[in-house]
């Protein structure tokens, strides 16, 4: 799923390429790719603004099937128990058979469904531009509960310890009971929260358009620290080994001490970073609006390699089998090894 797991830490267990070898393959869709790829069972699932969700062979990029929705697909897919869940700008959350792309069910909201869903305990959690956070039965598509925020929900939910954590463009991060949808707490920032939260060691990390990366106690909702960048944070943080990594519209990738909020290093790209970092094998992979995918050493912050696409890279890398997969605004998915 998006950010690799329910806690959205961005940690992929199988190491990606430490040295750039070659482009394994690329696949061209009919429009810009905002959705991050998801890998499950040797298949890459990818949405495109051309209205399709694609299922591609992870080894060679051959199309297995595609499914057409009624509008752009900017949502990253989640795959669980042989079912692919994703949203579309036609207002629906879809559940498809992972083997053949046949629709199992769809659930209607009142506006775009852009965030990536999370599937936990037989329930699908997701947000919509209609301002609601939804919990839907993963088997039937029946609503279990919904919670209303005060603006669009573009943040993807993280689920941990029976709590759903999700941001809204009303400026709040919400902690909702996963079973009932009741509010546990909410934390206010000074601007949109489109960044998706990451959870590690009882702390929730999330960015805001106010330029801060926040560390919040997962149980109480109290701020532990905040770290300031010089522009919006639409990037979702990654967390591993006591370090938080996040990109900013100021063009930097930051590594921040998870306990103290002190900067360890920063890595400069040539444009905004809307991509979210992914971690694997001592390397952090991240895209930039300068058109590159970067591989950066997690310890030193030094560039190991970079790969150029033909447009912005706003999707988040997915890693499997020594290959890193990334989508670009040029409409192509790249598999790099």
C-alpha positions as CSV (number, residue, x, y, z in Angstrom):
1,X,0.0,0.0,0.0
2,X,1.0,3.7,-0.1
3,X,4.0,4.3,2.2
4,X,4.5,0.5,2.4
5,X,2.5,-0.3,5.6
6,X,-0.5,0.8,7.7
7,X,1.7,3.1,9.8
8,X,2.8,4.8,6.6
9,X,6.5,4.8,7.6
10,X,7.7,4.4,4.0
11,X,10.0,1.6,4.9
12,X,10.4,-1.2,2.3
13,X,12.2,-4.4,3.6
14,X,13.7,-5.5,0.3
15,X,16.6,-3.3,-0.7
16,X,16.5,-1.1,-3.8
17,X,19.4,-0.3,-6.1
18,X,22.3,1.3,-4.3
19,X,24.0,2.0,-7.6
20,X,22.2,3.0,-10.7
21,X,22.4,0.2,-13.3
22,X,19.8,0.6,-15.9
23,X,16.1,1.2,-16.7
24,X,14.5,-2.2,-16.5
25,X,11.4,-1.0,-18.3
26,X,8.9,1.8,-18.6
27,X,5.2,1.9,-19.2
28,X,3.3,4.8,-20.8
29,X,-0.2,5.8,-19.7
30,X,-2.3,8.4,-21.4
31,X,-1.9,11.2,-19.0
32,X,-0.1,12.6,-15.9
33,X,0.6,10.1,-13.1
34,X,0.0,11.5,-9.6
35,X,-0.8,8.2,-7.9
36,X,2.1,6.3,-6.4
37,X,2.6,2.7,-7.6
38,X,1.7,-0.2,-5.3
39,X,3.3,-3.6,-5.6
40,X,1.7,-6.9,-4.5
41,X,2.2,-10.5,-5.7
42,X,4.6,-9.5,-8.6
43,X,2.1,-6.9,-10.0
44,X,2.3,-3.1,-10.0
45,X,-1.0,-1.3,-9.6
46,X,-1.0,2.2,-10.9
47,X,-3.6,4.9,-11.4
48,X,-3.4,7.7,-14.0
49,X,-5.2,10.9,-14.8
50,X,-6.3,9.1,-18.0
51,X,-9.1,7.6,-15.8
52,X,-7.6,4.1,-15.7
53,X,-6.1,1.9,-13.0
54,X,-3.5,-0.4,-14.5
55,X,-2.2,-3.8,-13.4
56,X,1.3,-4.4,-14.8
57,X,3.7,-7.3,-14.5
58,X,6.4,-6.1,-12.1
59,X,9.2,-8.0,-14.0
60,X,8.6,-6.7,-17.5
61,X,5.9,-4.0,-17.4
62,X,3.4,-5.9,-19.5
63,X,-0.2,-4.9,-19.0
64,X,-2.3,-7.6,-17.3
65,X,-5.5,-5.6,-17.2
66,X,-6.8,-2.1,-16.9
67,X,-10.0,-0.7,-15.4
68,X,-11.7,2.5,-16.5
69,X,-13.4,4.8,-13.9
70,X,-15.4,7.9,-14.7
71,X,-12.7,10.4,-14.0
72,X,-9.0,10.9,-13.1
73,X,-7.3,8.4,-10.8
74,X,-5.0,10.2,-8.4
75,X,-5.4,7.7,-5.6
76,X,-2.8,5.1,-4.9
77,X,-4.1,1.6,-4.5
78,X,-4.2,-0.7,-1.5
79,X,-4.2,-4.5,-2.0
80,X,-5.5,-6.9,0.6
81,X,-6.8,-10.5,0.3
82,X,-6.8,-10.5,-3.5
83,X,-8.7,-7.2,-3.8
84,X,-7.5,-3.8,-5.0
85,X,-9.0,-0.7,-3.4
86,X,-8.5,2.8,-4.8
87,X,-10.4,6.0,-5.3
88,X,-11.3,8.1,-8.3
89,X,-12.2,11.7,-9.0
90,X,-15.6,10.4,-10.1
91,X,-16.3,10.2,-6.3
92,X,-16.2,6.5,-5.9
93,X,-14.0,4.1,-3.9
94,X,-13.5,0.9,-6.0
95,X,-12.9,-2.7,-5.0
96,X,-11.6,-4.8,-7.9
97,X,-10.5,-8.4,-8.1
98,X,-6.7,-8.3,-8.2
99,X,-6.4,-11.2,-10.7
100,X,-8.7,-9.9,-13.5
101,X,-9.7,-6.3,-12.6
102,X,-13.4,-7.2,-12.3
103,X,-15.4,-4.8,-10.0
104,X,-16.5,-6.3,-6.7
105,X,-18.2,-3.2,-5.5
106,X,-18.0,0.6,-5.4
107,X,-18.8,3.1,-2.7
108,X,-20.0,6.6,-3.6
109,X,-19.0,9.8,-1.9
110,X,-20.0,13.3,-2.8
111,X,-16.7,14.5,-4.3
112,X,-13.2,13.4,-5.5
113,X,-11.5,10.5,-3.7
114,X,-7.8,11.3,-3.9
115,X,-6.1,9.8,-0.9
116,X,-4.8,6.3,-0.8
117,X,-7.1,4.0,1.3
118,X,-5.9,1.9,4.2
119,X,-7.2,-1.6,4.8
120,X,-7.1,-3.0,8.3
121,X,-9.2,-5.6,10.1
122,X,-11.6,-6.1,7.2
123,X,-12.3,-2.3,7.0
124,X,-11.2,0.2,4.4
125,X,-10.5,3.7,5.7
126,X,-10.2,6.7,3.3
127,X,-11.0,10.4,2.9
128,X,-12.8,12.4,0.3
129,X,-13.0,16.0,-0.9
130,X,-16.6,16.0,0.5
131,X,-14.8,16.5,3.9
132,X,-15.6,13.1,5.3
133,X,-13.4,10.3,6.5
134,X,-15.1,6.9,5.8
135,X,-14.9,3.4,7.1
136,X,-16.3,0.8,4.7
137,X,-16.6,-2.9,5.1
138,X,-13.9,-4.4,2.8
139,X,-16.0,-7.3,1.7
140,X,-19.3,-5.7,1.0
141,X,-18.7,-2.0,0.5
142,X,-21.2,-1.1,3.2
143,X,-20.5,2.0,5.3
144,X,-19.6,1.4,8.9
145,X,-19.1,5.0,9.9
146,X,-18.1,8.4,8.6
147,X,-16.6,11.5,10.3
148,X,-16.9,15.0,9.1
149,X,-14.0,17.4,9.0
150,X,-14.3,21.0,7.9
151,X,-12.6,20.8,4.5
152,X,-11.2,18.5,1.8
153,X,-9.4,15.3,3.0
154,X,-6.4,14.8,0.8
155,X,-4.2,13.1,3.5
156,X,-4.1,9.3,3.4
157,X,-4.9,7.6,6.7
158,X,-2.5,5.7,8.9
159,X,-3.8,3.1,11.2
160,X,-2.2,1.9,14.4
161,X,-3.4,0.6,17.8
162,X,-7.1,0.8,16.9
163,X,-6.8,4.5,15.9
164,X,-7.1,6.1,12.4
165,X,-4.8,9.2,12.0
166,X,-5.6,11.5,9.1
167,X,-5.2,15.1,8.1
168,X,-7.6,17.6,6.5
169,X,-7.3,20.9,4.6
170,X,-9.1,22.4,7.6
171,X,-5.6,22.4,9.2
172,X,-6.1,19.6,11.7
173,X,-4.7,16.2,12.2
174,X,-7.4,13.9,13.5
175,X,-7.2,10.7,15.7
176,X,-10.4,8.7,15.3
177,X,-11.4,5.4,16.9
178,X,-11.1,2.8,14.2
179,X,-14.2,0.9,15.4
180,X,-16.6,3.7,16.0
181,X,-15.2,6.8,14.2
182,X,-15.4,8.8,17.5
183,X,-12.9,11.6,17.9
184,X,-10.0,10.8,20.2
185,X,-8.3,14.1,19.7
186,X,-7.4,16.6,17.0
187,X,-4.2,18.7,16.6
188,X,-4.2,22.1,15.0
189,X,-1.6,23.4,12.6
190,X,-1.7,26.8,10.8
191,X,-2.5,25.6,7.3
192,X,-3.6,22.6,5.2
193,X,-2.6,19.1,6.3
194,X,-2.3,17.2,3.0
195,X,0.7,15.3,4.2
196,X,-0.1,11.7,5.3
197,X,0.9,10.9,8.9
198,X,3.5,8.3,9.8
199,X,3.6,6.5,13.1
200,X,6.6,5.1,15.0
201,X,7.2,4.4,18.7
202,X,4.0,6.1,19.9
203,X,4.6,9.3,17.9
204,X,2.8,10.6,14.9
205,X,4.8,12.6,12.4
206,X,3.1,14.8,9.8
207,X,3.8,17.9,7.7
208,X,1.6,21.0,7.1
209,X,1.4,23.8,4.5
210,X,2.5,26.0,7.4
211,X,6.0,24.7,6.7
212,X,6.4,22.7,9.9
213,X,7.0,19.0,10.4
214,X,5.3,18.0,13.6
215,X,5.9,15.2,16.2
216,X,2.7,14.5,18.2
217,X,2.1,12.0,21.0
218,X,-0.1,9.4,19.4
219,X,-2.1,8.8,22.6
220,X,-2.7,12.3,23.8
221,X,-2.4,14.5,20.7
222,X,0.2,16.7,22.5
223,X,3.0,18.3,20.5
224,X,6.5,16.9,21.3
225,X,8.4,19.1,18.9
226,X,8.1,20.9,15.5
227,X,10.7,21.4,12.8
228,X,10.5,24.4,10.4
229,X,11.3,24.2,6.7
230,X,11.0,27.2,4.4
231,X,7.9,26.3,2.5
232,X,4.9,24.0,2.3
233,X,5.2,20.4,3.3
234,X,3.0,18.3,1.0
235,X,5.5,15.4,1.2
236,X,4.6,12.6,3.7
237,X,7.3,11.7,6.2
238,X,9.2,8.4,6.4
239,X,10.6,7.1,9.7
240,X,13.3,4.5,10.5
241,X,16.0,4.0,13.1
242,X,15.3,7.2,15.0
243,X,15.3,9.5,12.0
244,X,12.4,11.2,10.2
245,X,12.8,12.1,6.5
246,X,10.5,14.6,4.7
247,X,10.6,16.8,1.6
248,X,9.5,20.4,1.3
249,X,8.5,22.9,-1.4
250,X,11.7,24.7,-0.5
251,X,13.4,21.9,-2.6
252,X,15.2,20.1,0.3
253,X,14.9,16.6,1.7
254,X,15.4,16.8,5.4
255,X,16.6,14.2,7.9
256,X,15.5,15.1,11.4
257,X,16.2,13.4,14.7
258,X,12.9,11.6,15.7
259,X,13.5,12.2,19.4
260,X,14.6,15.8,19.5
261,X,13.5,17.4,16.2
262,X,17.0,18.5,15.4
263,X,18.2,18.5,11.8
264,X,20.8,15.9,11.0
265,X,21.3,16.8,7.3
266,X,19.5,18.3,4.3
267,X,19.8,17.4,0.6
268,X,19.0,20.0,-2.1
269,X,17.2,19.4,-5.3
270,X,16.4,22.0,-7.9
271,X,12.6,22.4,-7.4
272,X,9.7,21.6,-5.1
273,X,9.5,18.2,-3.4
274,X,5.9,16.9,-3.4
275,X,7.1,13.3,-3.5
276,X,7.3,11.3,-0.3
277,X,10.5,9.6,0.7
278,X,10.9,5.8,0.7
279,X,13.5,4.0,2.7
280,X,15.2,0.7,2.0
281,X,18.7,-0.7,2.7
282,X,20.4,2.5,3.9
283,X,19.0,4.6,1.0
284,X,16.2,7.1,0.9
285,X,14.6,7.5,-2.5
286,X,12.6,10.6,-3.4
287,X,11.3,12.5,-6.4
288,X,11.5,16.2,-7.2
289,X,9.7,18.6,-9.5
290,X,13.1,19.0,-11.2
291,X,12.2,15.7,-12.9
292,X,14.6,13.4,-11.1
293,X,14.4,10.4,-8.8
294,X,17.2,10.7,-6.2
295,X,18.9,8.0,-4.2
296,X,20.4,9.5,-1.1
297,X,22.5,7.9,1.6
298,X,20.5,7.8,4.9
299,X,23.6,8.3,7.1
300,X,25.4,11.1,5.3
301,X,22.8,12.8,3.1
302,X,25.1,12.4,0.1
303,X,23.6,11.6,-3.4
304,X,24.3,8.1,-4.5
305,X,22.6,8.4,-7.9
306,X,19.8,10.1,-9.7
307,X,17.6,9.2,-12.7
308,X,15.9,11.8,-15.0
309,X,12.4,11.6,-16.3
310,X,10.8,14.1,-18.6
311,X,8.6,16.0,-16.1
312,X,7.9,16.5,-12.5
313,X,8.1,13.5,-10.1
314,X,5.4,13.9,-7.5
315,X,4.7,10.2,-6.8
316,X,6.4,8.3,-4.1
317,X,8.8,5.4,-4.9
318,X,7.8,1.8,-4.3
319,X,10.5,-0.8,-3.9
320,X,10.6,-4.5,-4.5
321,X,13.0,-7.1,-5.7
322,X,15.9,-4.7,-6.1
323,X,13.9,-2.4,-8.3
324,X,12.5,1.1,-7.5
325,X,9.2,2.0,-9.3
326,X,8.3,5.7,-9.8
327,X,5.7,7.6,-11.8
328,X,6.2,10.9,-13.5
329,X,4.1,13.8,-14.8
330,X,5.3,12.7,-18.3
331,X,2.8,9.9,-18.0
332,X,5.2,7.0,-17.6
333,X,6.0,4.6,-14.9
334,X,9.7,3.8,-14.6
335,X,11.2,0.6,-13.2
336,X,14.8,1.3,-12.3
337,X,17.5,-1.2,-11.1
